[in-house]
Amino acid sequence: METKRIFISAGETSGDIHGSNLIREIRKKNPSIKFHGLGRNRMVGAGMNCIHDMSSRSVMWLHTLKKIPGLWNVFKDCTRFFDKEKPELVILLDYAGFNFYLAKAAKRRNIPVMYYISPQLWAHGPWRVKKIRKLVDRMVVIYPFEEAFYASEDVSVKYVGHPLFDELHTREIDEALVGRLKEGEGKTIVSLLPGSRKQEISRLLPVLLKAATAIHQKIPSAKFLLSCSNTRNLELIDGITKRFTSANSNKNLSIEIVTEKISEVIKASSLCITSSGTVVLDIANYHVPMVIFYRISPFSYFTAQPFITTPYISLINAIAEKTIVPEKSMYRDDYKWLASRATELLLNEEKRQMCIAELKEIVSLIGTPGASAKAADEALSMIE
Amino acid sequence: MTLLIILSILSLPLTAACYFYSKIKLCVLFALIFFVSNIIFAHGLLYEDYTFFFYLILVPCVVFPVSCLTAFALDVKYGIFCIDTSFSSIIAWMFSPILLPINLIILYLGN
């Protein structure tokens, strides 16, 4: 029997996680399939032959311009692979800017394209759906409203649920660590989650640290956990935090950096202050109230504004179609807003309970596991 | 000349405001006023004595951003490019406003 090959491409950390789960599910159903593509350590761990490691290529906005020469080389290597190996299927995970190029290259060579985890066209740049219609054979989407969005645009689409919940249902929690993080009588634990990209951390962490100081002034029993999603970012996070605490007059402010233990950090917390991103679903899964924000440069804020078509920056509020957790997109250090919303959710029990109840409702709606297995079925149906 | 200077200066913030609030038709109108008035402005200041310099300014400040915006408009309408063309608006906003300060500096130096 001829060995089938699937080319798979993921540029972000989250894409690497979901890509690795997808590879495992496909291999469970058909162990003979070979995987090649772009990703990171988890996809390689799941059995992918890595054409390029994408760890250092995850960037946004204008920073993308600096990475163009490197990405061009990656693209050329991928097209060479398409020509030489002729894979039976190309699976693309999010990372729209680059993956659209791969979709076009695959389409030119008559290789079917499945797009798993849609770029957020419903939030900004909906005109890109025309490209999807031309370049992609099947969209496999993870939010219920995306199915209706693509179906209305005559794109072949299948809703499978969010793969994060597959991961969360199998993730083992270090309860001893949760217990240790909660230590301290009467302590209010507030976790700070500045994102996973270096440029995000540099921009968001100073705002988070200022907000932490303001919260501590109002709630002196507050203890802060700072989540570092990847050891690669530890030096950066540690450096920013040390510079901040040495310059800060409040010497009682306690900030503990916790590396690669995001679920434990969230579970130990009374409240999370987080960047907008998939992590908000992680937080919602543990029914922890949160304040969501994102900070971009004034120029990016200005240029992006006309393209944003959703009133919400976070997935939680977008899925709920109402504001159930406070969120704000900002272009300056509006840490006072973060501190006031966080304090409100910590001290106003009625608001807090209402927020928790609504988060439970959202999770009951989208938190069913099995997305990766369903996506694997879709992929296999395209090559068998 | 005074009217030209006023148009050149006022049309830029008006374009920006219409862009920010997604008033696209007005934005295109004010952008056209901005480009046309500033090209005439630069032409009056430079063309006769410094023709090469006039064209040298026009390429990055007008031709390049207008080409980008045209590509973007075509992409929005027909989805023909696989590249994420929303970058075109960023490029346009980086390059086109430069024309105004160049004109004003040359005018100042000329006086």
Interface residues (C-beta under 8 A of the other chain):
Chain A: W61 L62 T64 L65 A96 G97 F100 Y101 A103 K104 H124 G125 W127 R128 V129 K130 K131 R133 K134 L135 F299 S300 F302 T303 A304 Q305 P306 F307
Chain B: A16 Y19 F20 S22 I24 D75 V76 K77 Y78 G79 F81 C82 I83 D84 S86 F87 S89 I90 W93
